[in-house]
Amino acid sequence: IDDPAKDLDLAELHDCFSINELIGYEDLGFCPAGESVRFLRDGATRFGGSLPVNVSGGLLSCGHPVGATGLRMVVEAARQVQGVAGDRQVEGARQALTQNIGGPGAVAFVSVIRRM
């Protein structure tokens, strides 16, 4: 992935706290450092935006069962790239990213799921 904001069709980020999602935008290269609030306010992360984030509703909507959160995010990304995500389907999704944080922020896991 050379340009995450352009190469990805959607992302599922670990949003256990609102700030985590904003930090993720910058750390994952979706926007420049210090620009996450503008990226969000400009609508890029909305359903239908240039890079929809957490179209599943994120941890607030789906819950946050420790140990299962990351798996749920990967399943959502897989459904998206298979085109079977129902009302949440991001049209034309071929490449999705998931980011999960564990423990006190000491462990992170990023997956890229793509349709070949």
KOLROPA-931935 format. One line per field, with one value per residue: residue number from 0; x, z, y of N, C-alpha, C, O, CB in turn. Coordinates in steps of 0.001 Angstrom, whole numbers. Glycine has a CB too. Example, Ala and Ser with C-alpha at 12.3 -4.5 7.8 and 13.67 -1.06 7.14 Angstrom:
<nodes>
seq = c(0 1) $
nxx = c(13190 12850) $
nzz = c(7800 7080) $
nyy = c(-5690 -2250) $
caxx = c(12300 13670) $
cazz = c(7800 7140) $
cayy = c(-4500 -1060) $
cxx = c(13200 12900) $
czz = c(7800 7870) $
cyy = c(-3300 30) $
oxx = c(14236 13409) $
ozz = c(8465 8039) $
oyy = c(-3319 1138) $
cbxx = c(11308 14084) $
cbzz = c(9046 5725) $
cbyy = c(-4473 -598) $
</nodes>
This chain:
<nodes>
seq = c(0 1 2 3 4 5 6 7 8 9 10 11 12 13 14 15 16 17 18 19 20 21 22 23 24 25 26 27 28 29 30 31 32 33 34 35 36 37 38 39 40 41 42 43 44 45 46 47 48 49 50 51 52 53 54 55 56 57 58 59 60 61 62 63 64 65 66 67 68 69 70 71 72 73 74 75 76 77 78 79 80 81 82 83 84 85 86 87 88 89 90 91 92 93 94 95 96 97 98 99 100 101 102 103 104 105 106 107 108 109 110 111 112 113 114 115) $
nxx = c(858 790 -335 -2368 -4841 -5841 -5491 -6961 -10308 -11999 -11964 -11662 -11325 -9854 -11756 -11999 -11925 -12751 -10524 -8688 -9447 -8992 -6213 -5430 -6095 -4017 -1648 -1853 -1578 -3693 -4182 -2230 -39 -1554 -3838 -6144 -8658 -9658 -9756 -11770 -13934 -14242 -15622 -14519 -14398 -16947 -19773 -19852 -17958 -14546 -12849 -14334 -14784 -15183 -17796 -19377 -20202 -18429 -16721 -18457 -21017 -20990 -20036 -17426 -16002 -13365 -10703 -12280 -12921 -11116 -11327 -14016 -13833 -12173 -13819 -15913 -14514 -13829 -16377 -17124 -15284 -16059 -18484 -20851 -21994 -24458 -26683 -24607 -22753 -19944 -19768 -18194 -15995 -12789 -10455 -9616 -8806 -7968 -7530 -6383 -6092 -4410 -4313 -2690 -2460 -116 126 -484 -2371 -2527 -4412 -4724 -7205 -8032 -9791 -9146) $
nzz = c(0 -1049 -788 1639 1986 -557 -1665 -157 364 2521 6140 9309 12411 15675 18009 20825 22463 21522 20759 19977 17412 15945 16289 14957 12276 11563 12264 10582 8126 6779 6755 7039 9894 12645 11287 11626 12751 10904 8660 9464 9873 7286 6094 4980 6217 6451 5633 2272 1932 1005 2242 3935 7379 9940 9200 10218 12589 14568 17742 19635 18680 18085 20305 22608 23122 24789 23141 21083 19545 17467 15677 14884 13464 11310 10084 9271 7403 5536 4648 3428 1229 -147 -996 406 2559 3116 4157 4961 2983 1262 -1736 -4425 -2943 -2607 -1208 2131 5410 8701 12100 15228 18726 21589 25090 27191 25054 24097 22204 18805 15885 12467 9628 6164 3951 902 -2176 -4741) $
nyy = c(-1173 1993 4560 4953 6377 6488 3950 2154 953 971 1055 -563 532 387 1697 2163 4334 7635 9186 7271 6449 8807 9113 6817 7459 9187 7727 5527 6632 7817 10479 13520 14110 15685 16392 14897 15596 17436 15752 13996 15811 16793 14799 12520 10025 9103 6968 6463 8389 9334 7495 5356 4716 2387 1443 -469 467 421 -171 910 385 -2352 -3596 -4606 -7145 -8454 -9947 -10897 -8757 -7903 -10037 -9834 -7452 -8176 -10059 -8370 -6759 -8723 -9501 -7133 -6902 -9122 -8363 -8767 -7382 -6322 -3734 -2151 -2203 -1100 309 -1306 -2154 -3397 -3591 -3641 -2422 -3444 -2503 -3282 -2906 -4057 -4911 -2493 -713 -1602 -3549 -4013 -4781 -5033 -5673 -6364 -6871 -8201 -8423 -10617) $
caxx = c(0 1619 -1089 -3540 -6083 -6320 -5410 -7952 -11714 -12611 -11159 -12275 -10309 -10125 -12233 -12443 -12104 -12794 -9186 -7980 -9748 -8297 -4789 -5294 -6093 -2681 -633 -1996 -1305 -4909 -4048 -983 -42 -2242 -4969 -7205 -9960 -10087 -10077 -13084 -14948 -14441 -16515 -13805 -14598 -18371 -20258 -19922 -16806 -13405 -12321 -15258 -14181 -16115 -19173 -20084 -20589 -17298 -16865 -19621 -22230 -20859 -19523 -15978 -15603 -11914 -10288 -13101 -13096 -10340 -11901 -15229 -13420 -11674 -14998 -16579 -13717 -13971 -17718 -17113 -14598 -16834 -19709 -22007 -22154 -25825 -26903 -23331 -21834 -19240 -19826 -16926 -14901 -11862 -9339 -9995 -7811 -8428 -6499 -6846 -5134 -4613 -3659 -2670 -1959 1224 88 -1373 -2408 -3137 -4630 -5268 -7993 -8340 -10387 -8211) $
cazz = c(0 -1184 -302 2286 1775 -1917 -2001 610 126 3832 7279 10608 13387 17091 18539 22209 22874 20304 20376 19313 15982 15374 16247 13898 10963 11319 12340 9437 6899 6095 6648 7671 11340 13059 10395 11780 12991 9612 7840 9938 9614 5837 5666 4319 6901 6454 4631 1038 1856 247 2965 5036 8548 10904 8693 11081 13803 15480 19020 20359 18196 18036 21563 22667 23903 24722 22448 19897 18804 16232 14784 14322 12492 10133 9423 8587 6232 4552 4054 2544 -34 -849 -1481 1093 3830 3262 4194 5246 1878 586 -3151 -5113 -2006 -3008 -268 3427 6473 10083 13079 16556 19781 22737 26340 27448 23852 23843 21104 17717 14769 11280 8551 4917 3309 -449 -3141 -5863) $
cayy = c(0 3187 5711 4341 7128 6230 2529 1396 1293 1176 609 -804 916 159 2980 1979 5729 8457 9637 6177 6488 9961 8777 5827 8121 9731 6674 4623 7375 8260 11933 13965 14340 16902 16667 13900 16224 17977 14586 13553 16853 16924 13724 11427 8744 8739 6029 7248 9279 8822 6340 5056 4074 1802 1414 -1420 1173 388 -849 1433 -276 -3813 -4110 -4755 -8318 -8612 -11159 -11146 -7503 -7924 -11042 -9246 -6444 -8883 -10630 -7250 -6395 -9806 -9386 -5968 -7164 -10147 -7730 -9344 -6666 -5827 -2285 -1485 -2459 -11 -69 -1523 -2424 -4467 -3650 -3080 -2515 -3475 -2175 -3637 -2607 -4927 -4538 -1044 -47 -2116 -4503 -3598 -5722 -4451 -6638 -5864 -7917 -7750 -9342 -10800) $
cxx = c(897 955 -2384 -4848 -6674 -6387 -6441 -9366 -12482 -11659 -12054 -11179 -10795 -10487 -12781 -12638 -12031 -11403 -8413 -8225 -9003 -6792 -4527 -5262 -4682 -1623 -674 -1824 -2531 -4881 -2724 -1146 -693 -3496 -6154 -8579 -10502 -10523 -11476 -14170 -15228 -15299 -15844 -14149 -16055 -18660 -20489 -18782 -15657 -12743 -13231 -14559 -15296 -17570 -20020 -20671 -19476 -17617 -18076 -20902 -22170 -20454 -18027 -15608 -14109 -11581 -11061 -13252 -12378 -10876 -13159 -14882 -12924 -12840 -15751 -15829 -13838 -15331 -17776 -16460 -15255 -18136 -20971 -22282 -23533 -25921 -25615 -22359 -21262 -19119 -18433 -15750 -14074 -10729 -9719 -8868 -8513 -7244 -7076 -5721 -5446 -3861 -3708 -2130 -583 1282 -885 -1268 -3145 -3233 -5137 -5935 -8354 -8956 -9445 -8970) $
czz = c(0 -596 325 2014 396 -2243 -1280 268 1416 4900 8493 11634 14811 17723 19961 22898 21601 19825 19647 17809 15312 15257 15119 12517 10600 11278 11134 8093 6122 5872 7310 9186 11656 12264 10589 11994 11685 8672 8188 9566 8130 5263 5003 4917 6950 5432 3362 884 1104 914 4166 6157 9485 10437 9478 12302 14832 16788 19804 19950 18310 19364 21458 23547 23719 24095 21175 19018 17464 15214 14119 13245 11197 9362 8669 7318 5140 3878 3074 1210 -827 -1413 -815 2447 4001 3222 4434 4067 1290 -869 -3755 -4203 -2460 -1999 1016 4432 7814 10989 14453 17553 20959 23958 26556 26254 23450 22646 20053 16584 13623 10220 7329 4238 1921 -1271 -4330 -7172) $
cyy = c(1226 4423 5197 5065 6874 4741 1672 1864 1526 688 394 -550 682 1507 2840 3334 6559 8850 8535 6176 7641 9706 7777 6446 8583 8632 5743 5333 7798 9764 12323 14146 15683 17219 15723 14522 16805 16848 14075 14562 17057 15798 12541 10072 8290 7653 6843 8228 8635 7616 6056 4274 3621 1878 414 -727 1178 -317 -354 723 -1795 -4421 -4332 -5944 -8577 -9968 -11417 -9901 -7531 -8911 -10504 -8221 -7091 -9506 -9531 -6870 -7460 -9751 -8224 -6296 -8290 -9579 -8237 -8670 -6030 -4312 -1497 -1562 -1173 -435 -180 -1848 -3622 -4634 -2918 -3293 -2615 -3177 -2447 -3393 -3510 -4431 -3040 -260 -546 -3047 -3982 -4605 -5059 -5547 -5896 -7041 -7409 -8857 -9408 -10825) $
oxx = c(1662 1623 -3385 -5876 -7879 -7247 -6765 -9583 -13508 -10679 -13062 -10219 -11988 -9618 -13869 -13444 -11299 -11132 -7575 -7307 -8442 -6176 -3523 -4486 -4220 -793 361 -1915 -2436 -5480 -2158 -2259 -409 -4158 -7087 -9569 -11692 -11531 -12267 -15203 -16333 -15663 -16527 -14188 -16350 -17895 -21245 -18635 -15783 -12137 -12930 -13843 -16225 -18454 -21248 -21542 -19568 -18650 -18667 -21777 -23176 -20521 -17439 -14977 -13655 -12126 -10557 -13670 -12974 -10874 -13354 -15568 -13224 -12853 -16182 -16445 -13937 -15429 -18403 -17028 -15041 -18810 -22053 -22753 -23745 -25318 -25553 -21251 -22000 -18449 -17605 -14606 -14599 -10109 -10091 -8079 -9527 -6108 -8127 -4550 -6612 -2916 -4666 -1429 50 2363 -1991 -216 -4265 -2263 -5884 -5310 -8913 -8682 -9007 -8366) $
ozz = c(936 31 -371 1829 201 -3014 -1741 -73 1411 4616 8675 11726 15105 17942 20271 23822 20681 18624 18793 17026 14229 14247 14413 11665 9475 10369 10712 7041 4934 4923 8065 9686 11007 12538 9786 11464 11399 7975 7299 9008 7757 4087 4509 4199 7444 4490 3381 -172 619 227 5285 5907 9781 11174 9407 12974 15853 16922 20565 20784 18597 19532 20379 24591 22616 24490 20272 17865 16434 14014 12918 12226 10107 8131 7537 6269 3957 2664 2019 160 -2034 -2210 -1397 3377 4947 2362 4138 4152 875 -1189 -3620 -4657 -2668 -1936 997 4311 8044 10693 14811 17263 21298 23867 26147 26424 22561 22121 20386 16356 13794 9950 7441 3985 1775 -1087 -4853 -8234) $
oyy = c(1456 5246 5023 4413 7029 4314 577 3027 2207 -1 1075 -1315 768 2351 3324 3447 6196 8847 8828 5929 7469 10044 7878 6013 8391 8602 5228 4701 8107 10269 11533 14314 16690 18220 15748 14018 16671 16968 13761 14193 17452 15830 11643 9072 7202 7444 7814 8843 7511 6794 6472 3304 4372 2315 452 -1280 1861 -973 -1120 487 -2444 -5639 -4259 -5778 -8882 -11000 -12086 -10003 -7216 -8635 -10695 -8136 -6604 -9486 -9750 -6679 -7133 -9933 -8321 -5995 -8409 -10232 -8154 -9325 -5272 -3670 -304 -1033 -279 -1417 721 -1821 -4715 -5696 -1745 -4231 -1956 -3546 -1916 -3640 -3710 -3648 -2384 737 23 -3313 -3556 -5202 -4577 -6254 -4924 -8071 -6322 -10042 -8384 -10970) $
cbxx = c(-972 1941 -1382 -3322 -5834 -5424 -4041 -7692 -12386 -13973 -10046 -12878 -9921 -8885 -13313 -11422 -11012 -13619 -8406 -8404 -11268 -8553 -4318 -6414 -7069 -2324 -816 -3351 -453 -6155 -5273 -512 1396 -1314 -4511 -6884 -9848 -8947 -9023 -13061 -14502 -13095 -17504 -12311 -14068 -19242 -21578 -21213 -16354 -12383 -10840 -16466 -13193 -15975 -19189 -19143 -21832 -16831 -15612 -19764 -22479 -19856 -20234 -15321 -16427 -11275 -10430 -14474 -12593 -8910 -12215 -16072 -12327 -10649 -15934 -16687 -12241 -13774 -18785 -16386 -13145 -17139 -19824 -21791 -21099 -26410 -27909 -22688 -22536 -17817 -20654 -16595 -15452 -11280 -8055 -11311 -6854 -9073 -6019 -7322 -5180 -4184 -2217 -1826 -1912 1733 -327 -1022 -3091 -2315 -5634 -4165 -9282 -7095 -11834 -7392) $
cbzz = c(1226 -2638 -1460 3762 1959 -2918 -1687 2127 -667 3938 7603 10728 13202 17815 17623 22994 23942 20547 21615 19906 15750 16228 17611 13976 10957 12392 13611 9482 6024 6900 7322 7037 11906 12962 8971 12933 14075 8965 8041 11462 10220 5129 4746 4403 8298 6170 5104 982 3248 59 3427 4511 9282 12240 7193 11522 14396 15761 19842 20119 16763 16990 21952 23196 23485 26139 23352 20317 19629 16534 15555 15429 13086 10541 10461 9522 6626 5220 5150 3209 227 91 -2944 1297 3943 4545 5274 6479 795 1240 -3939 -5905 -594 -4396 -891 3941 6448 10437 12946 16605 20192 22406 26353 28685 24066 25056 21600 17216 15172 10757 8979 4009 4147 -1132 -3574 -5698) $
cbyy = c(4 3429 6734 4281 8616 6925 2017 1541 196 451 1635 -2274 2381 -500 3558 1123 6188 9711 10094 4841 6627 11207 8197 4840 9329 10754 5869 3953 6569 7867 12680 15280 14292 18043 16591 12988 17333 18801 13466 13342 18168 16950 14265 11655 8836 9968 5279 7990 9680 9919 6589 4256 5043 2500 1058 -2543 552 1783 -666 2931 105 -4201 -5410 -3467 -9568 -8485 -12329 -11645 -6328 -8249 -12336 -8590 -5552 -9971 -11321 -6029 -6203 -11175 -9204 -4802 -7504 -11313 -7928 -10838 -5596 -6326 -1947 -2104 -3246 287 947 -327 -2670 -4175 -3035 -3720 -1301 -4849 -686 -5112 -1099 -6337 -5018 -739 1448 -2831 -5927 -2166 -7070 -3217 -7749 -5212 -8284 -7234 -8886 -12100) $
</nodes>
